[in-house]
Amino acid sequence: MGIPLITKPGKVVFLFFCISLALINASCTAGKPVQATKKIPVILDTDIGDDMDDAWALALLLQSQELDVKLILTDNGKPEYRSKVVAKFLDIAGRTDIPIGMGIDKKSTNHRRMTPWIKDFDIETYPGKIHKDGVQQMIDLIMNSPEPITLLCIGPLPNLAEALRRQPEIGSKVKLVGMYGSIRKGLFGKPKPFATWNIKVDIPSAQAVFKAKWPMTITPVDTCGQIILKDERYRKISESTRALPKAIMENYKIWCATKPKKANAFETASSTLFDTLSVFLCFRQDFCTMEELGIRVDEKGFTRIDPNAKKMSVATEWKDIEAFKDLMVDRLVAKSESEKEK
């Protein structure tokens, strides 16, 4: 089919202009690959092996292509136990290229709930790298990085306080994103805030971290305390044959067995998935209302709004929790790296 003849001079000029512009653009871009969005370098600091939400957050992190995981650092004591849990997850996900760092060996009152899951996992044959001094490895990564690193923190904060003590300059080279505090509300929208676990278990460390000069973005329980998967969303996870959902469910059943009142909870719904929102806050914040607030940690472990305290970005309200849940489920049931290679 021929090109229709355009008789008006103005239209002829405009047509030749469009064709010329297209040819110029084509010649400039020919042979050049389309540049992918640059990934955000991330270090995860986690007390995985206690509550269930850390396992969900780790799986979600591994399934988020926006993030480049440089190190997974265990926190709040029991470093050998927690590192073994992380190692088995990474092995299942086909991500043994991600190094593991053992955090500070401090007294921790929580039980080793995931011990049955890792009892037959031989850490001696694990092909990945495990650093005994994970805090120093984190410091070295931060100080040698050509770009700022995001610290994704979903546990208590003794590792970060120790890192600041050893090398205060890391504060100018990182951004901290984490699950901390109860600002205006408690769990499930209750009107009374409370002192949350990740803060009160080591209040001096939390105070040091909250005063440090790095920029901070946090999700308090005001928002993340409402994340539970039920019905069809939960069935997609619980019935999935993918590697990571299966690992999550194996852990969840063991975790429920340690809590008599929740022994059969895995049959109908997830536990509260506090830590999962912080993963998304590393690269997008449109699911929530974000407020710039001065936040301090008081002597009892409460996170108080204080106009004289350091300002940070706080996810205070949901805009679309349903969309967040849908996206989280879709990512978790997608193929892992090991499954893509098969």
C-alpha positions in Angstrom: 0.0 0.0 0.0 1.5 3.4 -1.0 1.8 6.5 1.1 -1.0 8.9 0.4 0.1 12.1 -1.3 0.0 15.1 1.1 -0.7 18.3 -0.9 -0.5 21.0 1.8 3.1 22.3 2.1 2.9 22.6 5.9 2.0 18.9 6.3 4.8 17.9 3.9 7.4 19.8 5.9 6.1 18.3 9.1 6.1 14.7 7.7 9.8 15.1 6.5 10.7 16.5 10.0 9.2 13.5 11.7 10.9 11.0 9.4 14.3 12.8 9.8 14.0 12.8 13.5 13.2 9.1 13.6 16.2 8.3 11.4 18.5 10.3 13.6 17.3 8.6 16.7 17.7 5.2 15.1 21.2 5.9 13.9 22.2 7.1 17.4 20.8 4.1 19.2 21.6 1.3 16.7 23.6 -1.5 18.3 23.3 0.0 21.8 21.6 -2.3 24.3 18.7 -0.9 26.4 20.1 0.0 29.8 18.4 -1.8 32.7 17.6 0.2 35.9 20.5 0.0 38.2 20.1 -2.2 41.2 20.3 -0.9 44.7 23.1 -2.4 46.8 21.7 -3.8 50.1 23.0 -5.4 53.3 20.3 -7.3 55.2 20.6 -7.3 59.0 18.3 -10.0 60.5 17.5 -12.0 63.6 16.1 -14.8 61.5 15.2 -18.0 63.3 13.0 -16.4 66.0 9.8 -14.9 64.6 8.5 -16.0 61.2 8.4 -12.7 59.4 12.2 -12.6 58.9 12.0 -15.7 56.7 9.2 -14.2 54.6 11.3 -11.0 54.2 14.4 -12.9 53.2 12.5 -14.8 50.5 10.9 -11.5 49.3 14.3 -9.8 49.2 15.8 -12.7 47.1 12.8 -12.3 44.7 13.2 -8.5 44.3 15.2 -7.8 41.2 15.5 -4.1 42.1 17.9 -5.0 44.9 21.5 -6.3 44.8 22.2 -8.2 48.1 25.8 -7.7 49.1 25.7 -9.4 52.5 23.2 -11.1 54.9 24.3 -10.3 58.5 22.7 -12.2 61.4 21.8 -10.2 64.6 20.8 -10.6 68.2 23.1 -13.5 69.2 23.1 -17.2 68.3 25.3 -16.4 65.2 26.0 -20.1 64.3 22.4 -21.1 64.5 21.1 -18.0 62.5 23.8 -18.4 59.9 22.8 -22.0 59.3 19.2 -20.9 58.7 20.3 -18.2 56.3 22.6 -20.7 54.5 19.9 -23.2 53.9 17.6 -20.5 52.5 20.3 -19.3 50.2 21.0 -22.8 49.1 17.4 -23.5 48.3 17.1 -20.2 46.4 20.3 -20.9 44.4 21.9 -17.7 45.8 25.0 -19.1 47.6 26.9 -16.3 45.9 25.6 -13.9 48.6 28.0 -13.9 51.6 26.8 -14.5 55.1 28.1 -12.6 58.1 27.9 -13.8 61.7 26.8 -11.0 64.0 27.8 -10.3 67.6 27.5 -13.3 69.9 25.4 -11.9 72.7 22.9 -13.4 75.1 19.5 -14.0 73.5 16.5 -15.2 75.4 14.6 -16.5 72.3 14.5 -20.2 71.5 16.1 -21.7 68.4 12.7 -22.4 66.9 14.0 -23.4 63.4 16.4 -26.1 64.8 14.3 -29.0 63.3 14.5 -27.4 59.9 18.3 -27.2 59.8 19.2 -30.3 61.8 20.1 -32.3 58.6 21.7 -29.3 56.8 25.5 -29.8 56.6 27.1 -26.3 56.9 30.5 -27.8 56.3 29.6 -28.6 52.7 27.9 -25.2 52.1 29.6 -23.7 49.0 29.0 -20.0 50.0 31.2 -17.7 52.1 30.5 -17.2 55.8 32.4 -14.5 57.6 33.0 -15.0 61.3 33.2 -11.3 62.0 30.2 -10.2 60.1 30.2 -6.7 61.5 33.7 -6.0 60.2 32.7 -7.4 56.8 29.7 -5.0 56.8 32.0 -2.1 57.6 34.5 -3.0 54.9 31.7 -3.3 52.3 30.3 0.1 53.2 33.7 1.9 53.3 34.9 0.4 50.0 31.6 0.8 48.1 31.7 3.4 45.3 28.1 4.2 46.0 25.9 4.4 49.2 24.6 1.1 50.5 21.1 0.5 51.9 21.1 -1.2 55.3 17.9 -3.2 55.5 17.4 -3.9 59.2 14.7 -6.2 60.5 16.0 -7.2 63.9 17.5 -5.6 67.0 20.4 -3.3 66.5 23.6 -4.4 68.4 25.5 -5.1 65.1 24.9 -1.6 63.8 25.8 0.1 67.2 29.0 -1.9 67.2 29.7 -0.9 63.6 29.3 2.7 64.5 31.6 2.3 67.5 34.3 0.8 65.3 33.9 3.1 62.3 31.7 6.2 62.8 32.2 7.2 59.2 29.9 4.6 57.9 27.0 6.9 58.9 27.7 9.1 55.9 27.9 6.2 53.4 24.6 4.4 54.0 20.8 4.7 54.1 19.0 2.7 56.7 15.6 1.1 56.1 13.9 -0.9 58.8 11.0 -2.2 60.8 11.0 -0.3 64.0 8.7 1.3 66.5 5.1 2.0 67.3 4.4 5.7 66.6 0.7 6.6 66.9 -0.9 3.1 66.9 -0.4 -0.4 68.2 -1.0 -3.7 66.5 -3.9 -3.9 64.1 -4.7 -0.2 64.5 -5.1 -0.2 68.3 -4.9 3.3 69.6 -2.1 2.7 72.2 1.6 2.6 71.0 3.9 0.2 72.7 7.6 -0.6 73.0 8.4 -3.0 70.1 10.7 -6.0 70.3 13.4 -4.8 67.8 13.9 -1.7 70.0 13.3 -2.8 73.6 15.6 -5.9 73.4 18.6 -3.5 73.2 17.6 0.0 73.9 21.1 1.6 74.1 21.9 0.2 70.6 18.6 1.4 69.2 19.2 4.9 70.6 22.7 5.1 69.1 21.4 4.0 65.7 18.4 6.4 65.7 20.8 9.3 66.5 23.4 8.4 63.9 23.7 10.7 60.9 22.5 8.2 58.2 19.1 8.9 56.6 16.4 6.6 57.8 13.1 5.2 56.5 11.1 3.0 58.9 7.8 1.1 59.0 6.4 1.0 62.5 3.7 -1.4 63.5 1.2 1.4 62.6 1.5 0.0 59.1 3.4 -3.3 59.0 1.5 -4.6 62.0 -1.5 -5.1 59.7 0.1 -7.4 57.2 -1.5 -10.9 57.3 -2.2 -13.1 54.3 -5.5 -15.1 54.2 -7.8 -16.8 51.8 -6.7 -17.0 48.2 -3.5 -15.0 48.7 -2.4 -17.4 51.5 -3.4 -20.5 49.5 -1.1 -19.4 46.6 1.8 -19.5 49.1 0.8 -22.6 51.1 0.0 -24.7 48.1 2.9 -23.5 45.9 5.4 -26.0 44.7 8.1 -23.3 44.2 11.2 -23.6 46.3 10.9 -20.5 48.5 7.2 -20.8 49.4 7.8 -24.4 50.3 10.7 -23.3 52.6 8.6 -20.7 54.2 5.8 -23.2 54.9 8.2 -25.7 56.3 9.5 -23.1 58.7 6.0 -21.8 59.5 4.7 -25.3 60.5 7.7 -25.7 62.8 7.2 -22.3 64.3 3.5 -22.9 64.9 4.3 -26.2 66.7 6.4 -24.2 69.2 3.3 -22.1 70.1 0.5 -24.3 71.5 -2.2 -21.7 70.9 -1.1 -21.4 67.2 -0.3 -25.0 66.5 -2.7 -25.2 63.5 -2.5 -21.6 62.5 -0.6 -22.5 59.3 -3.7 -24.1 57.9 -5.6 -20.8 57.4 -3.4 -17.7 57.5 0.1 -16.4 57.8 1.5 -14.8 61.0 1.9 -11.1 61.0 4.5 -10.3 58.4 6.0 -7.1 59.9 9.3 -7.2 58.1 8.0 -7.6 54.6 7.1 -4.0 54.0 10.6 -2.8 54.8 11.9 -4.8 51.8 9.7 -2.7 49.5 10.6 0.5 51.2 14.1 0.1 49.9 13.0 0.9 46.4 9.4 2.2 46.4 7.1 3.9 48.9 3.9 4.4 47.1 1.9 1.9 49.1 2.0 4.1 52.2 1.7 7.6 53.4 5.2 8.7 54.3 5.8 11.4 56.9 9.0 13.2 57.9 9.0 13.0 61.6 11.5 13.6 64.4 11.8 10.2 66.2 13.7 9.4 69.4 13.9 6.2 71.4 13.2 6.8 75.1 14.6 4.9 78.1 11.8 2.4 78.0 12.1 1.6 74.4 9.2 3.6 73.0 9.6 5.5 69.7 8.4 9.0 70.4 7.6 11.8 68.0 9.9 14.7 69.0 10.4 17.8 66.8 14.0 18.1 68.2 15.0 14.6 67.3 16.5 13.4 64.0 14.0 13.6 61.1 13.3 10.3 59.3 10.7 9.1 56.7 8.0 7.1 58.5 5.3 4.9 56.9 2.4 6.0 59.1 -0.7 5.0 57.1 -1.6 2.6 54.3 -2.7 3.9 50.9 -3.2 0.5 49.4 -2.4 -2.6 51.5 -4.3 -4.9 49.2 -2.1 -4.0 46.2 1.0 -4.5 48.4 -0.2 -8.0 49.4 -0.9 -8.9 45.8 2.5 -7.8 44.7 4.2 -9.6 47.6 2.4 -12.9 46.8 3.2 -12.6 43.1 6.9 -12.3 43.8 7.0 -15.1 46.3 5.4 -17.6 44.0 7.6 -16.7 41.0 10.6 -18.9 40.0 13.7 -18.5 42.2 17.1 -18.2 40.6 17.8 -21.9 41.0 14.4 -22.8 39.3 15.1 -20.4 36.4 18.3 -22.3 35.6 16.5 -25.7 35.3 
